[in-house]
């Protein structure tokens, strides 16, 4: 067991060292990212969120993937109710975790999705797909369809509730040495967000 952990630590250290030139000297051009479509649908079983995003992976992230380091992403939805007499109240929240990895031996990509962090859930309870091309895996990541982000009816007459959506690179699930080496580096940043006040004009109501 000790030998296994030692080999794992040495592998991560070697990968971090291999990334060092990129982390230290590469000029990172601005990453083009945007939310191209965002829809909310109030159904009988809850509020459904559908969105289409467009983004490019930072060069450092893509380079790490090709070196065998899995990358983690998370989509988060939070509905907040404004209260004039107290602090705002979170009335609903949902998360979707994604793990993207590259297998150098097979030259294939694998995307796994889970409602809980992979450190807690393990890969055995996640939905996994394999792809021949990175672009195919990204196409799946960039589209979320009919995601149930809240149970029941979340609309109210006063329009005091706002949905905050965010999609980002989750650095907290990376190997610890890599987390430390990327602190404060803008080249490892990927985040998209959108906030929508929940009213009859922004939420499609099921008929």
N, C-alpha and C positions, 0 to 999 in steps of 0.2 A: 504493500500500500504506500509506503514511504517513497519507494522508487517511482511509483506511478505519479504521485504528486510532484516529485522532483522533475520528472520528464515533462509534465504539463507546464510547470513554472519556467523551465528552460525554453520550451517552445514559445510561450507568450513573450518571454524576454527577447528571444531571437526575432520574433515578428515585430516587436516594438522598435528594436534596433534597426531593423530593415526599413521601417517607416520613418526613421529619424530624419534622413535627408529631405524627404517630402515635407515633413512637419516643420522643419526649420527654415527651408529655403524656398520652397515652391510658392509662387505668387498665385493666390486663389482669386480667380475672376468671380464677379458676382453671380450667384446661382439664380437662374430664372425660375421662379416658382409662383404659382397663382392658383386660385380656386376658380375654375371656369364655370361651374354649375353647382347650385346649392338649393335644395328643395326640402320642404317639410310637409308631411302629410299626416293629418290626424285621422287615424283609423280606430276601429272599435277596440282593438287591443292595446292602443297606445300611440305615441308620437313616433313616426318613422322618418329617419333622416337619409337622404340620398345626396351624394356629392361626387363631383368629378374634379380631380386636381391635376395639375401639370407641374412637374418639377424634375430637376436633374440632380443626381447624387453628386455631392462634392468630390473632387478628385481624390482627396485623402480617404474618403469613405470607400470609394470604388477600389482604390488600390489595396486597402485593407481586406476587402472582400476577396479579391483575387489571391491574396496571401493566405486565405483560409480562415479569416476571422469573421464570425457571424455578426451581423448588425441588427439592432433592434429598433423598432418604431412603435409609436403608440398614437392611436386616435382617441381623443377625449371629448366628451360632451357633458356640459353642466348647465342645468337650468336654475336660474337664480330669481327669487322673488324680491322685489324692492319693498322695503318697509320703512316708512318715514319715522316711526317711533323707536326703531331698533336697527341693528345691523341687518344687511340683506340675508335672506335665508336660502340655502341650497335645497331645492325641492326634488331634484332628480339628477343622477349622474351615471354615466356609462363609459366604459373603456374597451378598446379593442387593441390587442397587442399583436405585433407581427415580428417574425424572425426570418431574416433573409440570409442565406448562406450559399457558398460556392464549394463544390466538391472537385478539387483539382484532378483527381484520378479519373472521374467520369466526365468532367467538364460540363457538369449540369448544375443548375440552380435549384434551390429548394426554398419555398416560402411556406411558413407555418403561421397559423393564426389561432389566437386564444383569447378568451375573455379575462384571463388573469395573467400576471407576469409569468414568464417561463421558468423563472427561478422557483416559483411556488407550485406551478401546475405540472411541470415536466412535459416533455414532448408527447407523451403517450395520450394525453387528452386534447391535443390540438389538431386542427385540420391542416394537413400538409399537401402541397402540390409541387411537382417537379417541372422544370422548364429547360429547354435547350439554350435559350437566349435570355440575357439579363433584361432586355426590353420587354419580353413577354411577362416576366415576373413583376416588373414595375407597372405594367399596364393593369394588372390585378390590384396592386397596392393603391393605385391612383383612383380607383373607382369603388365607392361604397354605396350599396344599394339597399334601401328599405331596412335600415338599421334601427331597431327598436331602442330608443334612447330614454323613454319614459313610459310608465304604465298609466293607463286611463287617459282622461281628458285634461290637458294642461292649460287650455285656454281659459281666460277669465275676462269679464266685461271691461275691466279697467286697464288691461294691457300692461300689467306691472311685472310680467315675467320675461326674462331674456335668456336665450340659449347661447352659450359660448362654446364654439367648436375649435379644436386645435389638433393638428397633426404634426408630429415632430420626431426627430431622431432621439431615441431614449439612451442616453449615455450611461445611465445608472446600471444597466445590465451588461455592460462591457467588462472584460477582464480588468481587475483592479489596476495593474500596471499601465494599461492603455488609458484608463480613465485619468490617471494622474498625468500622463504625458500629453493629454489633449485639453487640459484645463485652460480656459481663456483663449483658445485658438478658434478664430472665426471660421476657419476652413472646415470645421466639424459641425457647423450649425446648419440645421434644416428645420424650418418651422413654417407652417401655414395656419392661419386662423380666420375665423369669421364669427361675428356676433349678430344675432337677429332677435328683435323684440317680437314676442309671440302674440300676434293679433290675427284677426280674420283675413287681413290682407296679405300676411306673410306665410300663413299656414293653410294649405289646401285641406278642405274638410270633406271627408268621405260622405257620399250621398247614399 
